[in-house]
């Protein structure tokens, strides 16, 4: 499966996004979502790629790397309905955050969409808390 994802990544993604897709596939396998050993490999690969595309705004043409849902489905020769349903199932089963999942999203999205609750109860985005000096020097999202 990782080979299919890597082939797609070489043609349409950058190394970071390809890595995110492979990492998501590893998480799917660890959780056996719902049972990653069954079904067509192309559907699983397309679904994992679709989740990463949604989480990293790859369907937005203003992004440096962008693509269409059709590009994913055409490459893997899969149905949009099947891939969309499986992608949603993956997101729900793994309880993935929309754009703030460490290891699956670009840093700028993590910082913009991860919230921090301060000791006074105030909630700020990671980015804003960092700018306002509420986070210790050297604080990293990976430490959350």
C-alpha positions in Angstrom: 0.0 0.0 0.0 2.8 2.4 0.9 4.2 1.7 -2.6 1.0 3.0 -4.2 0.9 6.0 -2.0 4.6 6.7 -2.8 4.0 6.4 -6.6 1.2 9.0 -6.3 3.3 11.2 -4.1 6.2 11.2 -6.6 3.9 12.4 -9.3 1.6 14.8 -7.5 2.9 15.6 -4.0 6.1 16.8 -2.3 8.1 14.6 0.1 6.5 16.1 3.2 2.9 15.4 2.0 3.9 11.9 0.8 5.3 11.2 4.2 2.1 12.3 5.9 0.1 9.9 3.7 2.4 7.0 4.6 2.2 7.9 8.3 -1.6 7.9 8.1 -1.5 4.5 6.4 0.7 3.2 9.3 -1.8 4.6 11.8 -4.7 2.9 9.9 -2.8 -0.4 10.0 -2.0 -0.1 13.7 -5.7 0.5 14.5 -6.9 -2.0 11.9 -9.4 0.5 10.6 -11.9 -1.2 10.1 -9.7 -4.0 8.8 -7.0 -2.6 6.6 -6.1 -6.1 5.2 -9.4 -6.4 3.3 -10.6 -4.4 0.3 -8.9 -3.1 -2.7 -5.4 -1.6 -2.1 -6.2 1.2 -4.6 -9.2 2.3 -2.5 -7.2 2.4 0.7 -4.4 4.3 -0.9 -6.8 6.8 -2.5 -8.7 7.2 0.7 -5.6 7.8 2.8 -4.4 10.3 0.2 -7.8 12.0 0.2 -7.7 12.5 4.0 -4.2 14.1 3.8 -5.4 16.3 0.9 -8.4 17.5 3.0 -6.3 18.1 6.1 -3.7 20.1 4.2 -6.0 22.1 1.9 -4.7 20.5 -1.3 -8.0 21.1 -3.0 -7.3 24.9 -2.7 -5.7 26.1 -5.9 -3.9 28.9 -4.0 -1.7 26.3 -2.2 1.7 25.6 -3.7 0.8 21.9 -4.0 -2.8 21.4 -5.1 -4.8 18.8 -6.8 -8.4 17.7 -7.4 -10.4 14.8 -6.0 -10.7 13.6 -9.5 -6.9 13.5 -9.9 -6.7 11.1 -6.8 -9.5 8.9 -8.0 -8.2 8.8 -11.6 -4.7 7.9 -10.6 -5.9 5.0 -8.3 -8.8 4.1 -10.7 -11.4 4.4 -7.9 -14.9 5.8 -7.5 -15.3 9.2 -5.8 -18.2 7.9 -3.7 -16.2 4.9 -2.4 -13.1 6.9 -1.7 -15.0 9.7 0.0 -16.8 7.3 2.2 -13.7 5.4 3.2 -11.8 8.6 3.9 -14.6 9.8 6.2 -14.5 6.4 8.0 -10.8 6.8 8.5 -11.2 10.3 10.0 -13.9 9.2 12.3 -12.3 6.0 13.5 -9.0 7.6 14.1 -10.7 10.7 15.5 -8.5 13.0 13.4 -8.6 16.7 13.9 -9.5 18.7 10.8 -6.3 20.6 10.2 -4.3 20.2 13.4 -3.1 16.6 13.6 0.6 16.4 14.4 2.5 14.2 11.9 -0.2 14.6 9.3 -0.4 18.4 8.7 2.0 21.1 7.6 3.4 23.2 10.5 1.6 26.4 9.4 -1.8 24.6 9.7 -0.9 23.1 13.0 0.0 26.5 14.4 -3.0 28.2 13.0 -5.6 25.5 14.0 -4.3 24.2 17.3 -5.8 25.8 20.3 -4.1 26.4 23.6 -6.0 26.9 26.9 -4.1 29.3 29.2 -4.1 28.9 33.0 -6.7 31.8 33.2 -9.1 29.8 31.0 -8.5 31.9 27.9 -8.3 29.9 24.6 -5.9 31.1 21.8 -4.6 29.6 18.7 -1.0 28.3 19.1 0.1 30.9 16.6 -1.5 33.8 18.6 -0.3 32.4 22.0 3.3 32.3 20.6 3.1 35.8 19.2 1.7 37.2 22.5 4.5 35.5 24.5 2.2 33.1 26.5 4.2 30.0 25.4 7.6 29.3 26.9 10.6 29.9 24.7 11.2 27.0 22.5 7.7 25.5 22.9 7.0 23.1 20.1 3.7 21.6 19.0 5.3 18.1 19.1 5.5 18.5 22.9 1.7 18.8 23.3 
